[in-house]
Amino acid sequence: MLYGIILSLIVLLSFLLILVVLLQPGQREGLSGGLAAGMTGGGGLGARRTADLLSKSTTYLAAAFLALSVVANFAIDRQQPTRSAIQQSVLPGSTPVQTPAPVAQPIEAAADQDDSTPASEN
């Protein structure tokens, strides 16, 4: 239950972090800076304060994301059965199929089989 809540908060924070990072202004270098230079608006908070706000919010969101990821590791329910998923998939009342282990041939017997190939096949 707690793990599900933390996981949903992590997903929400990741979307917010993506949004904040994409809203940050470019470095005005290269193609992205040249195209975005004419589109910057002077209204609202101003370009300088908006950049500071986005930078600080990126830092806080990233720190919260990291902290929640560590907390989620400790919130995982560790009281799970020790059986694997394949063992759990066996129907109740049925017996699992046991496959016999492969029988190893002696080295001499394997060498004798290699010598018995007819010469016409080579």
C-alpha positions in Angstrom: 0.0 0.0 0.0 2.7 2.5 1.0 4.8 1.4 -1.9 2.0 2.1 -4.4 1.6 5.6 -3.0 5.3 6.3 -3.2 5.4 4.9 -6.7 2.6 7.2 -7.8 4.4 10.2 -6.3 7.6 9.2 -8.2 5.7 9.0 -11.5 4.1 12.4 -10.9 7.4 13.9 -10.0 9.0 12.5 -13.1 6.4 14.1 -15.3 6.8 17.4 -13.5 10.6 17.2 -13.9 10.3 16.5 -17.6 8.1 19.5 -18.0 10.3 21.8 -16.0 13.4 20.7 -17.9 11.8 21.3 -21.3 10.6 24.7 -20.3 14.1 25.9 -19.4 15.7 28.4 -21.9 18.5 27.2 -24.1 22.1 28.5 -24.1 21.6 30.6 -27.3 24.2 28.5 -29.0 23.7 26.4 -32.0 20.4 25.8 -33.8 18.1 25.7 -30.8 19.4 29.0 -29.4 19.2 30.8 -32.7 15.6 29.7 -33.3 14.5 30.4 -29.7 16.2 33.9 -29.6 13.4 35.6 -31.4 10.6 33.9 -29.5 11.5 35.0 -26.0 8.9 37.1 -24.4 9.5 40.0 -22.0 6.3 39.7 -20.1 5.5 38.0 -16.8 8.3 37.4 -14.4 11.0 38.4 -16.9 13.5 36.1 -18.5 16.0 36.2 -15.7 13.6 35.4 -12.9 11.9 32.7 -14.9 15.2 31.0 -15.5 16.1 31.1 -11.8 12.7 29.8 -10.8 12.9 26.9 -13.3 16.5 26.1 -12.2 15.5 26.0 -8.5 12.4 23.9 -9.2 14.5 21.5 -11.2 16.8 21.1 -8.3 14.0 20.6 -5.8 12.1 18.1 -8.0 15.3 16.1 -8.7 16.1 15.9 -5.0 12.5 14.8 -4.1 12.7 12.2 -6.9 15.9 10.8 -5.6 14.7 10.8 -2.0 11.4 9.1 -2.9 13.3 6.5 -4.9 15.5 5.6 -1.9 12.4 5.5 0.4 10.6 3.3 -2.1 13.3 0.7 -1.9 12.7 0.3 1.8 8.9 0.3 1.4 8.9 -2.8 -0.8 7.1 -5.7 0.9 9.8 -8.3 1.5 7.5 -11.0 3.0 7.0 -12.7 -0.3 7.0 -16.5 -0.6 10.4 -18.0 -1.6 8.8 -20.0 -4.5 9.6 -18.8 -8.0 6.9 -17.8 -10.5 7.3 -21.1 -12.3 6.7 -23.0 -9.1 3.7 -20.9 -8.3 2.2 -21.5 -11.8 1.7 -25.2 -11.2 -1.9 -26.0 -10.6 -2.9 -27.2 -7.1 -3.3 -30.9 -6.9 -1.1 -31.6 -10.0 2.5 -32.9 -9.7 5.3 -31.0 -11.4 7.0 -32.9 -14.2 10.5 -34.0 -13.3 12.9 -34.2 -16.2 15.7 -36.7 -15.8 19.3 -35.3 -15.7 21.3 -36.0 -18.9 23.6 -39.0 -18.7 27.2 -38.2 -19.5 29.0 -40.6 -21.8 32.5 -41.8 -20.9 35.3 -40.2 -22.8 36.3 -43.5 -24.4 32.8 -44.2 -25.7 32.6 -40.8 -27.3 36.0 -41.3 -29.0 34.9 -44.7 -30.3 31.8 -43.2 -31.9 33.9 -40.6 -33.8 36.1 -43.4 -35.4 33.2 -45.4 -36.6 32.0 -42.9 -39.2 32.3 -44.3 -42.7 34.9 -42.9 -45.1 32.4 -42.3 -47.8 30.7 -39.5 -45.7 33.9 -37.5 -45.5 
